[in-house]
Amino acid sequence: MAGATSTHPQNHEKALIVFDSWDTEKYGFPEFHRNLFKDICSRRRIHLKGYATLLDVAVSEAQGKDAEEAGITLIPGKRNEYIDPKNDPIDIRWLFCPESYYKDLKSLGNIKYVIGYAPFTAGAAAYIRKTFFPHAKLYQINALHPDYCAKESGKQQTVEKDMLKVMDEADGIVSIGPSIHEYFENAYRAVHRTIPHIKLLPKTGGLYRSQEVSVPDKIRQLVILSYGEFSTIPGGELQEYDKIAASVERIAEKLKETDVRNVTLKIAGVPAQAVPQVEKHLKKKMKKNLVEIKVIADCTARNMVSLLQQCHVCLIPQCRVNYGFWV
């Protein structure tokens, strides 16, 4: 177990967070995991020693440092040394087989809270609690809107059913952001069971908070930025991009009579393999040739900071994209 130690007394309150990843560079996510953990601790008015599973076989230096700053030890999975990795690829099923891949969990001792993410690791968190820590409290975090998950899977009713099923064994629910909290606050009215439902607004990462942005007196070249984890909708339509294209073209049309001479639309966070498709799609949609298009492949948090400093307006096509700095 990477970084694990027995220096913490067995009666020390501990929490196990069932994560599938620990992002440190993805745009919108710097410090997200540790800020979330700190906020949970402050709400409970206690100091917890944290542990978090990692759906990988190693912890990078950046991941370890980021987790350590929040008092969290990362626990990667371990294959049986006699198994060929080619025959046992890293998969979410690892979290449902903790007896095989996360044997060190048994040695953690007094785990008071087990925390999962709905819908991705919620089931695994419930299983790990039942298997190793039956006396622990189970908290589930709603970090994604069901509409977003359903768009990715194409199964709206199944996703909603699975996310509501989280209530069955949970001792508390934490929803990230006002939109997600409002959705579940209403959805849980149909569930005849009362448990704590917390609305949580984790602080934006320090990387963003420490930045300064200068505002020019006059704008002659307007730069509009947008971002998001958009996917191709079955049938070939990129619906979120269509919304951006239509909005920006209307803006450019209205600015023709002003001092603004150029309008540039930058879209960041597009998967590298999708850049040509998105560029072609947007240019086809913008028939008036009033806007310059720049599509930017996957970018780190530092890249995003730079893009935000250079833009004049940031457009987010919907509030149901994966949780990011917009909250």
Backbone torsions as a table, in degrees:
resi	resn	phi	psi	omega
1	MET	NA	118.1	-174.0
2	ALA	-64.5	121.8	174.9
3	GLY	75.9	1.8	-177.8
4	ALA	-68.5	149.2	-179.0
5	THR	-148.5	153.9	179.7
6	SER	-103.8	15.3	-177.5
7	THR	-72.7	-16.6	-179.9
8	HIS	-86.1	125.7	-179.2
9	PRO	-59.3	150.7	-175.5
10	GLN	-63.8	-22.8	-179.7
11	ASN	-90.3	4.3	177.2
12	HIS	-72.5	134.8	-179.7
13	GLU	-71.3	131.0	-175.5
14	LYS	-132.2	155.1	177.2
15	ALA	-129.5	138.9	176.0
16	LEU	-110.9	120.2	179.1
17	ILE	-101.8	121.7	-178.0
18	VAL	-91.9	93.1	178.2
19	PHE	-102.7	156.3	170.4
20	ASP	-100.7	-16.3	178.9
21	SER	-154.9	167.2	176.4
22	TRP	-136.9	90.9	-176.0
23	ASP	-80.0	136.0	176.4
24	THR	-120.7	-17.7	-174.9
25	GLU	-117.0	-17.9	-175.2
26	LYS	-60.3	137.5	-177.3
27	TYR	-59.7	139.8	179.1
28	GLY	87.0	-14.0	-173.2
29	PHE	-112.7	3.7	-177.8
30	PRO	-59.3	127.9	177.9
31	GLU	68.3	7.0	-176.4
32	PHE	-59.7	-49.9	-175.7
33	HIS	-61.7	-45.6	-176.5
34	ARG	-74.0	-33.0	175.9
35	ASN	-66.1	-37.3	177.8
36	LEU	-62.3	-45.4	-179.3
37	PHE	-63.7	-42.4	179.4
38	LYS	-63.6	-39.7	-179.9
39	ASP	-66.3	-39.2	177.5
40	ILE	-62.3	-43.4	179.3
41	CYS	-62.2	-42.5	-178.1
42	SER	-67.2	-34.9	178.0
43	ARG	-67.4	-36.8	179.2
44	ARG	-81.3	-9.2	-179.6
45	ARG	57.0	40.3	178.2
46	ILE	-138.2	162.7	173.9
47	HIS	-105.5	122.2	-178.7
48	LEU	-112.4	145.8	166.5
49	LYS	-90.8	125.3	-175.0
50	GLY	-105.3	146.8	172.8
51	TYR	-131.2	145.8	-179.4
52	ALA	-140.8	132.0	175.9
53	THR	-72.7	154.4	179.5
54	LEU	-134.3	124.7	-179.2
55	LEU	-81.5	68.1	-179.5
56	ASP	-162.6	173.4	-178.9
57	VAL	-105.0	2.4	-179.5
58	ALA	-152.7	156.2	177.2
59	VAL	-109.8	124.3	179.3
60	SER	-75.6	162.7	179.4
61	GLU	-60.6	-41.1	-179.4
62	ALA	-65.4	-42.6	179.4
63	GLN	-63.9	-45.7	-178.9
64	GLY	-61.2	-42.3	-179.6
65	LYS	-66.6	-43.0	-179.2
66	ASP	-62.5	-43.3	-179.7
67	ALA	-69.6	-39.5	-177.3
68	GLU	-61.1	-34.3	-179.2
69	GLU	-65.3	-17.3	177.0
70	ALA	-105.1	5.2	-178.8
71	GLY	75.4	31.6	-177.7
72	ILE	-115.1	134.9	174.7
73	THR	-103.0	127.2	-179.8
74	LEU	-86.3	140.4	-178.5
75	ILE	-121.7	101.5	177.4
76	PRO	-77.3	164.3	177.4
77	GLY	-80.0	160.7	179.0
78	LYS	-133.2	124.8	174.6
79	ARG	-81.2	156.9	169.1
80	ASN	-62.8	130.9	-174.5
81	GLU	-61.2	-17.2	-178.3
82	TYR	-92.3	-1.1	-178.0
83	ILE	-97.6	132.1	177.3
84	ASP	-71.5	123.2	-179.9
85	PRO	-52.9	-30.0	180.0
86	LYS	-64.1	-28.8	-179.5
87	ASN	-92.9	-1.6	-178.2
88	ASP	-142.7	67.1	-178.4
89	PRO	-65.6	153.2	178.0
90	ILE	-63.3	128.5	-174.4
91	ASP	-151.6	157.7	-179.5
92	ILE	-58.9	-24.0	179.9
93	ARG	-62.2	-22.5	177.7
94	TRP	-54.7	-39.5	-177.5
95	LEU	-69.8	-18.5	177.1
96	PHE	-92.5	1.0	177.6
97	CYS	-127.8	55.0	-175.9
98	PRO	-62.2	-26.5	179.5
99	GLU	-63.3	-26.1	-178.5
100	SER	-97.9	-39.9	-171.2
101	TYR	-106.2	-20.0	-178.5
102	TYR	-132.0	54.6	-176.9
103	LYS	-61.7	-28.4	-177.5
104	ASP	-67.6	-12.9	178.8
105	LEU	-60.1	-31.9	-178.2
106	LYS	-59.7	-30.7	-174.6
107	SER	-84.0	-1.5	-176.9
108	LEU	-71.6	-22.0	174.9
109	GLY	77.4	-122.6	-170.0
110	ASN	-79.2	76.2	174.5
111	ILE	-83.9	119.3	-177.3
112	LYS	-94.2	-28.6	-179.0
113	TYR	-132.6	136.7	170.9
114	VAL	-116.9	127.5	-172.9
115	ILE	-120.7	126.6	179.1
116	GLY	-120.1	169.1	178.0
117	TYR	-113.0	122.9	177.0
118	ALA	-89.9	135.4	2.0
119	PRO	-96.0	-3.9	-165.7
120	PHE	-70.1	-47.5	-178.5
121	THR	-115.7	10.7	-177.8
122	ALA	-60.9	-46.1	-179.7
123	GLY	-64.6	-40.5	179.5
124	ALA	-66.1	-39.2	179.0
125	ALA	-63.3	-41.7	178.9
126	ALA	-64.2	-39.7	-179.5
127	TYR	-68.0	-43.0	-179.9
128	ILE	-64.4	-40.8	177.0
129	ARG	-60.2	-47.3	-177.7
130	LYS	-64.8	-37.8	-175.1
131	THR	-78.2	-47.7	-172.3
132	PHE	-106.8	-32.6	-171.7
133	PHE	-133.4	64.3	-174.8
134	PRO	-61.8	-20.1	-178.7
135	HIS	-94.4	-1.6	-179.6
136	ALA	-78.1	154.6	173.0
137	LYS	-81.2	139.7	-179.8
138	LEU	-107.2	118.1	175.8
139	TYR	-113.7	137.1	178.3
140	GLN	-117.1	139.2	-177.4
141	ILE	-107.7	124.7	173.5
142	ASN	-92.8	98.3	-178.6
143	ALA	-102.6	-7.9	-178.6
144	LEU	-129.0	145.6	175.3
145	HIS	-78.2	138.3	-179.7
146	PRO	-54.2	-32.9	179.1
147	ASP	-61.7	-38.0	179.2
148	TYR	-66.1	-46.5	-179.5
149	CYS	-63.7	-39.8	-179.1
150	ALA	-66.5	-35.7	178.2
151	LYS	-62.9	-38.9	-179.6
152	GLU	-70.7	-37.1	-175.9
153	SER	-97.0	-21.7	-177.8
154	GLY	77.4	14.5	-176.4
155	LYS	-129.6	80.6	-175.0
156	GLN	-59.1	-54.3	-175.5
157	GLN	-65.3	-38.4	179.7
158	THR	-63.4	-43.5	-179.3
159	VAL	-63.4	-47.0	180.0
160	GLU	-61.6	-42.1	179.7
161	LYS	-62.2	-44.0	-179.7
162	ASP	-64.6	-40.7	-177.4
163	MET	-72.0	-31.6	176.3
164	LEU	-75.5	-28.0	179.3
165	LYS	-64.8	-21.5	177.7
166	VAL	-54.8	-30.2	-179.3
167	MET	-61.7	-28.5	-170.8
168	ASP	-55.4	-42.1	-175.3
169	GLU	-114.2	-5.8	-175.1
170	ALA	-76.1	147.3	174.3
171	ASP	-96.2	-10.4	178.8
172	GLY	-169.9	152.4	179.7
173	ILE	-123.8	136.1	176.6
174	VAL	-119.9	119.9	178.6
175	SER	-108.5	132.9	-176.8
176	ILE	-90.9	116.4	174.7
177	GLY	88.7	156.4	-175.4
178	PRO	-65.8	-39.5	-177.4
179	SER	-65.7	-46.2	-179.2
180	ILE	-68.0	-41.6	179.7
181	HIS	-62.7	-43.6	-178.9
182	GLU	-62.9	-41.7	179.6
183	TYR	-59.5	-50.4	-176.3
184	PHE	-73.5	-29.3	176.6
185	GLU	-60.3	-39.0	178.5
186	ASN	-75.6	-43.1	-178.1
187	ALA	-63.2	-36.7	-176.7
188	TYR	-73.3	-10.2	176.8
189	ARG	-63.0	-24.9	-179.0
190	ALA	-84.2	-5.8	-179.6
191	VAL	-100.4	121.1	-174.4
192	HIS	-83.9	63.5	177.5
193	ARG	-157.6	133.6	-177.2
194	THR	-106.5	117.5	174.1
195	ILE	-136.6	160.8	-179.7
196	PRO	-59.0	134.2	175.7
197	HIS	-126.8	107.0	-171.8
198	ILE	-100.9	133.5	172.0
199	LYS	-93.8	121.6	-174.7
200	LEU	-120.7	133.7	177.3
201	LEU	-121.4	84.3	-179.9
202	PRO	-58.8	145.3	179.5
203	LYS	-65.6	146.7	173.9
204	THR	-62.9	145.8	-178.9
205	GLY	-57.0	147.4	-179.0
206	GLY	-58.5	-26.9	178.8
207	LEU	-59.4	-37.4	178.7
208	TYR	-81.5	-41.8	-175.7
209	ARG	-64.8	-26.3	-175.7
210	SER	-84.4	-4.6	-174.8
211	GLN	-87.4	152.2	174.2
212	GLU	-118.4	146.2	-179.1
213	VAL	-125.8	127.3	177.8
214	SER	-91.8	143.7	-179.2
215	VAL	-112.3	117.9	-178.6
216	PRO	-70.1	151.6	179.1
217	ASP	-67.2	-41.6	179.6
218	LYS	-128.0	142.0	179.4
219	ILE	-115.8	116.7	177.2
220	ARG	-108.8	-24.7	176.3
221	GLN	-122.5	101.0	-175.8
222	LEU	-84.0	126.2	178.5
223	VAL	-112.3	121.8	180.0
224	ILE	-112.5	128.0	-178.4
225	LEU	-111.6	142.7	171.7
226	SER	-140.7	158.8	-179.7
227	TYR	-153.7	166.6	176.5
228	GLY	157.2	156.7	177.6
229	GLU	-90.6	75.7	-175.7
230	PHE	-87.3	147.9	178.6
231	SER	-125.6	159.6	178.5
232	THR	-74.1	123.0	179.3
233	ILE	-77.3	139.3	176.5
234	PRO	-50.7	129.9	-176.9
235	GLY	109.3	-8.3	172.0
236	GLY	95.1	-5.3	-178.1
237	GLU	-87.2	132.9	175.7
238	LEU	-99.2	81.6	-167.4
239	GLN	-61.3	-41.0	-178.4
240	GLU	-65.5	-40.4	179.2
241	TYR	-66.4	-33.5	178.0
242	ASP	-61.4	-39.4	179.3
243	LYS	-63.4	-43.0	179.8
244	ILE	-63.5	-48.4	-177.5
245	ALA	-57.8	-46.0	-178.7
246	ALA	-64.2	-42.2	-178.8
247	SER	-65.1	-46.6	-177.0
248	VAL	-67.9	-36.6	179.5
249	GLU	-66.5	-37.0	176.5
250	ARG	-65.3	-39.4	177.7
251	ILE	-62.0	-47.4	-178.8
252	ALA	-61.4	-37.0	179.9
253	GLU	-63.8	-42.7	-178.4
254	LYS	-72.1	-24.3	-177.9
255	LEU	-86.2	-1.5	-177.3
256	LYS	-62.0	-29.7	-177.8
257	GLU	-93.0	9.1	-179.4
258	THR	-108.7	-170.8	179.0
259	ASP	-78.6	-8.8	-179.9
260	VAL	-71.6	123.6	-176.1
261	ARG	-102.9	-26.1	-178.1
262	ASN	-138.0	141.5	175.0
263	VAL	-123.5	123.9	179.6
264	THR	-117.1	130.7	176.4
265	LEU	-108.2	119.8	176.0
266	LYS	-109.2	130.0	177.0
267	ILE	-119.1	117.4	-175.2
268	ALA	-105.4	159.9	175.4
269	GLY	83.7	11.5	178.7
270	VAL	-77.7	132.2	177.0
271	PRO	-53.6	136.0	-174.2
272	ALA	-51.6	-40.3	-176.7
273	GLN	-71.2	-15.3	-177.4
274	ALA	-98.3	-6.4	-176.0
275	VAL	-55.3	-50.8	-179.7
276	PRO	-58.6	-40.9	-178.9
277	GLN	-64.9	-42.8	-178.6
278	VAL	-68.1	-42.8	178.4
279	GLU	-59.6	-46.5	-179.4
280	LYS	-63.1	-41.8	-178.4
281	HIS	-63.6	-45.2	-177.5
282	LEU	-68.3	-42.0	179.6
283	LYS	-63.3	-32.6	178.2
284	LYS	-70.9	-35.9	-179.2
285	LYS	-73.5	-35.9	-178.4
286	MET	-89.6	87.6	-172.4
287	LYS	-81.6	-16.1	-174.8
288	LYS	-87.5	-5.0	176.8
289	ASN	56.0	41.5	-179.5
290	LEU	-101.5	-10.5	-172.5
291	VAL	-128.9	133.6	173.7
292	GLU	-86.8	133.6	-175.6
293	ILE	-106.2	131.7	173.2
294	LYS	-133.7	114.3	179.7
295	VAL	-102.1	126.8	-173.8
296	ILE	-112.2	127.5	-178.6
297	ALA	-69.0	175.7	-178.9
298	ASP	-35.7	130.5	-178.4
299	CYS	-132.0	154.5	180.0
300	THR	-82.2	173.7	178.9
301	ALA	-61.2	-39.2	-179.9
302	ARG	-67.0	-36.9	175.0
303	ASN	-61.2	-42.5	-178.7
304	MET	-64.8	-38.3	176.9
305	VAL	-58.8	-45.6	180.0
306	SER	-62.0	-43.1	-179.8
307	LEU	-64.6	-39.4	179.0
308	LEU	-65.6	-38.1	179.5
309	GLN	-67.1	-28.8	-176.8
310	GLN	-88.0	-16.3	-176.0
311	CYS	-92.9	165.2	177.2
312	HIS	-105.0	-28.1	-179.5
313	VAL	-139.7	138.8	174.7
314	CYS	-116.9	119.4	-179.5
315	LEU	-103.0	131.8	173.9
316	ILE	-117.4	115.8	-172.0
317	PRO	-63.8	-27.6	176.2
318	GLN	-157.7	155.8	-178.8
319	CYS	-89.2	12.0	-176.6
320	ARG	-111.0	16.9	172.8
321	VAL	-74.3	169.1	-180.0
322	ASN	-52.7	143.4	-176.4
323	TYR	-52.1	132.0	178.8
324	GLY	-147.3	-159.8	-174.9
325	PHE	-71.6	-10.1	-177.0
326	TRP	-64.0	-26.8	179.2
327	VAL	-64.8	NA	NA
